[in-house]
């Protein structure tokens, strides 16, 4: 809690940090100063403070005039402040572990739970995968949809639980599938596992509705390596 408050207490430092969360690209001091409309030395002090607190990481990068430029990138997970701390991750882990006791039907039950959640969040007018994912994006998820049906999630809403109970990725896949099923896009979703500390990946196997209201499964896309 003190760590989070140290990052957010100053309004300028809060603005700088939230920019990194909004757009996870690396930044130089000059870029941060220009975005926040502050002097370079002030931007440097805030950036170094965020490094000390563990939210940013700094490194030297060549390709700029003069000596290698110092750049900063986001390394921390989501900002959470609660007193007393709410341990929803423990609750989710306990429930997921109990699901696994179902044996052969565990994955199916967990994915169905995700489909139900996705359906409750879905927007019926979504006409693309990106549009269908907007309810999760508004909750803080970050998704990049590839041309071959791949979906990379750079910031998974369930990352902390997924690392400890990987079957939650199946729940996440179900949530995406539920979003698609209630939109004009359709597809079954396969979880591909972790991608970095806060992300994961999925593959969408597209379907389309026939004129009679049925479904026809299309050939699965070829994933790029």
C-alpha positions as CSV (number, residue, x, y, z in Angstrom):
1,X,0.0,0.0,0.0
2,X,2.8,2.4,0.8
3,X,4.5,1.6,-2.5
4,X,1.3,2.4,-4.4
5,X,0.7,5.6,-2.4
6,X,4.3,6.6,-3.0
7,X,3.7,6.3,-6.8
8,X,0.3,8.1,-6.8
9,X,0.7,10.8,-4.0
10,X,2.2,13.4,-6.3
11,X,-0.3,14.4,-9.1
12,X,2.5,14.8,-11.7
13,X,4.0,11.5,-10.9
14,X,0.6,9.9,-11.0
15,X,0.0,11.4,-14.5
16,X,3.4,10.1,-15.7
17,X,2.8,6.6,-14.4
18,X,-0.8,6.3,-15.8
19,X,0.6,7.3,-19.2
20,X,2.8,4.2,-19.1
21,X,-0.2,2.1,-18.2
22,X,-2.3,3.6,-21.0
23,X,0.5,3.1,-23.6
24,X,3.2,0.6,-22.6
25,X,5.8,1.9,-25.0
26,X,9.3,2.9,-23.7
27,X,9.9,6.6,-23.2
28,X,12.9,8.9,-22.9
29,X,13.0,11.7,-20.3
30,X,12.4,14.3,-23.0
31,X,9.2,12.5,-24.2
32,X,7.9,12.3,-20.7
33,X,8.7,15.9,-20.0
34,X,6.9,17.0,-23.2
35,X,3.8,14.8,-22.5
36,X,3.5,16.0,-18.9
37,X,4.5,19.6,-19.8
38,X,7.2,19.8,-17.2
39,X,10.9,20.5,-17.1
40,X,13.2,17.7,-18.1
41,X,14.9,17.7,-14.6
42,X,11.5,17.3,-12.9
43,X,10.5,14.5,-15.3
44,X,13.8,12.8,-14.5
45,X,13.2,12.9,-10.8
46,X,9.7,11.4,-11.1
47,X,10.9,8.7,-13.4
48,X,13.8,7.7,-11.1
49,X,11.4,7.6,-8.2
50,X,9.1,5.3,-10.1
51,X,12.1,3.1,-10.8
52,X,12.9,3.0,-7.1
53,X,9.3,2.1,-6.3
54,X,9.5,-0.8,-8.8
55,X,6.9,0.5,-11.3
56,X,9.4,1.3,-14.1
57,X,12.7,-0.1,-15.3
58,X,15.4,2.0,-16.9
59,X,18.0,1.0,-19.5
60,X,20.4,2.5,-22.0
61,X,19.6,2.4,-25.6
62,X,21.6,3.4,-28.6
63,X,20.3,5.0,-31.8
64,X,19.9,8.5,-30.4
65,X,22.4,11.5,-30.8
66,X,25.2,11.5,-28.3
67,X,25.7,8.8,-25.7
68,X,23.1,6.0,-25.4
69,X,19.8,7.4,-24.2
70,X,18.2,6.3,-21.0
71,X,14.8,4.9,-21.6
72,X,12.0,3.8,-19.2
73,X,9.4,1.1,-19.5
74,X,6.6,-0.3,-17.3
75,X,7.5,-3.4,-15.3
76,X,4.9,-3.6,-12.6
77,X,1.5,-5.2,-12.5
78,X,-1.8,-3.4,-11.9
79,X,-2.2,-0.7,-9.3
80,X,-4.3,-1.9,-6.4
81,X,-5.0,0.0,-3.1
82,X,-7.3,-1.5,-0.5
83,X,-7.3,-1.4,3.3
84,X,-7.7,-4.0,4.5
85,X,-6.4,-5.8,1.4
86,X,-9.1,-7.7,-0.5
87,X,-7.6,-11.1,-1.6
88,X,-9.9,-11.9,-4.5
89,X,-6.9,-13.8,-6.1
90,X,-7.1,-16.3,-3.2
91,X,-10.8,-16.7,-3.7
92,X,-10.4,-17.3,-7.5
93,X,-7.6,-19.7,-6.9
94,X,-9.6,-21.7,-4.3
95,X,-12.6,-21.9,-6.6
96,X,-10.5,-22.9,-9.6
97,X,-8.8,-25.6,-7.6
98,X,-12.2,-27.0,-6.6
99,X,-13.3,-27.0,-10.2
100,X,-10.4,-29.2,-11.1
101,X,-11.8,-31.9,-8.7
102,X,-14.5,-32.5,-11.4
103,X,-11.9,-34.5,-13.3
104,X,-12.6,-34.9,-17.0
105,X,-15.4,-32.3,-16.9
106,X,-13.3,-29.6,-15.2
107,X,-12.1,-27.8,-18.3
108,X,-15.6,-27.8,-19.8
109,X,-17.2,-26.5,-16.7
110,X,-14.6,-23.7,-16.3
111,X,-14.9,-22.6,-19.9
112,X,-18.7,-22.6,-19.6
113,X,-18.4,-20.3,-16.6
114,X,-16.3,-17.9,-18.7
115,X,-18.7,-18.1,-21.6
116,X,-21.5,-17.1,-19.2
117,X,-19.5,-14.1,-18.0
118,X,-18.6,-13.1,-21.5
119,X,-22.3,-13.4,-22.6
120,X,-23.3,-11.1,-19.7
121,X,-20.8,-8.4,-20.8
122,X,-21.3,-8.8,-24.6
123,X,-22.5,-6.2,-27.0
124,X,-24.8,-7.6,-29.7
125,X,-23.8,-4.9,-32.3
126,X,-20.0,-5.8,-32.3
127,X,-19.0,-6.5,-35.9
128,X,-15.4,-7.5,-35.3
129,X,-13.2,-9.3,-32.8
130,X,-11.7,-6.0,-31.6
131,X,-15.2,-4.5,-31.1
132,X,-16.4,-7.7,-29.3
133,X,-13.4,-7.4,-26.9
134,X,-14.2,-3.8,-25.9
135,X,-16.0,-4.8,-22.6
136,X,-12.9,-6.4,-21.3
137,X,-10.7,-3.6,-22.6
138,X,-12.9,-1.1,-20.6
139,X,-12.2,-3.2,-17.5
140,X,-8.4,-2.8,-18.1
141,X,-7.5,-5.7,-20.4
142,X,-5.2,-5.0,-23.4
143,X,-5.7,-7.1,-26.6
144,X,-4.0,-7.2,-30.0
145,X,-5.9,-9.1,-32.7
146,X,-3.7,-10.7,-35.4
147,X,-4.8,-11.3,-39.0
148,X,-4.7,-15.1,-38.6
149,X,-7.0,-15.4,-35.6
150,X,-4.4,-14.9,-32.9
151,X,-5.2,-12.7,-29.9
152,X,-2.3,-11.4,-27.7
153,X,-3.4,-10.1,-24.3
154,X,-0.6,-7.8,-23.0
155,X,-2.4,-7.1,-19.8
156,X,-4.6,-10.0,-18.6
157,X,-7.3,-9.2,-16.1
158,X,-6.7,-12.5,-14.3
159,X,-2.8,-12.6,-14.6
160,X,-2.1,-13.0,-10.8
161,X,-4.4,-16.0,-10.6
162,X,-3.4,-17.5,-14.0
163,X,0.2,-17.7,-12.8
164,X,-0.8,-19.8,-9.8
165,X,-3.7,-21.7,-11.4
166,X,-3.2,-21.9,-15.2
167,X,-6.6,-23.4,-15.8
168,X,-7.9,-19.8,-15.3
169,X,-6.7,-19.3,-18.9
170,X,-9.5,-21.6,-20.0
171,X,-11.9,-19.4,-18.1
172,X,-10.5,-16.3,-19.9
173,X,-10.8,-18.2,-23.3
174,X,-14.4,-18.9,-22.4
175,X,-15.1,-15.2,-21.6
176,X,-13.8,-14.2,-25.0
177,X,-15.9,-16.9,-26.6
178,X,-19.0,-15.6,-24.8
179,X,-18.3,-12.1,-26.1
180,X,-18.0,-13.4,-29.6
181,X,-21.1,-15.6,-29.4
182,X,-23.3,-12.7,-28.5
183,X,-21.9,-10.5,-31.3
184,X,-22.1,-10.8,-35.1
185,X,-18.7,-12.6,-34.9
186,X,-18.6,-16.2,-33.9
187,X,-15.8,-18.5,-32.9
188,X,-14.4,-21.1,-30.4
189,X,-11.4,-19.8,-28.5
190,X,-8.3,-21.8,-27.6
191,X,-6.0,-20.7,-24.8
192,X,-2.3,-20.8,-25.8
193,X,-0.8,-20.0,-22.4
194,X,1.3,-17.2,-20.8
195,X,3.1,-14.5,-22.7
196,X,5.3,-12.6,-20.2
197,X,4.4,-11.9,-16.6
198,X,1.1,-10.1,-17.3
199,X,-0.1,-11.5,-20.6
200,X,-1.4,-14.5,-22.4
201,X,-2.4,-15.6,-25.9
202,X,-5.4,-17.2,-27.6
203,X,-6.5,-18.5,-31.0
204,X,-9.9,-17.9,-32.4
205,X,-11.4,-20.7,-34.7
206,X,-13.9,-18.7,-36.6
207,X,-17.5,-19.8,-37.3
208,X,-20.3,-18.2,-39.3
209,X,-24.0,-18.5,-39.1
210,X,-25.8,-20.1,-42.0
211,X,-28.9,-18.6,-43.5
212,X,-30.9,-21.2,-41.6
213,X,-29.6,-20.2,-38.2
214,X,-27.1,-23.0,-37.9
215,X,-23.4,-22.8,-37.6
216,X,-20.6,-23.8,-39.9
217,X,-17.1,-24.1,-38.5
218,X,-14.4,-22.7,-40.8
219,X,-10.9,-24.2,-41.1
220,X,-8.8,-23.0,-38.2
221,X,-6.2,-20.3,-39.1
222,X,-2.6,-21.0,-39.3
223,X,-0.8,-19.4,-36.4
224,X,2.4,-17.4,-37.1
225,X,5.4,-18.5,-35.0
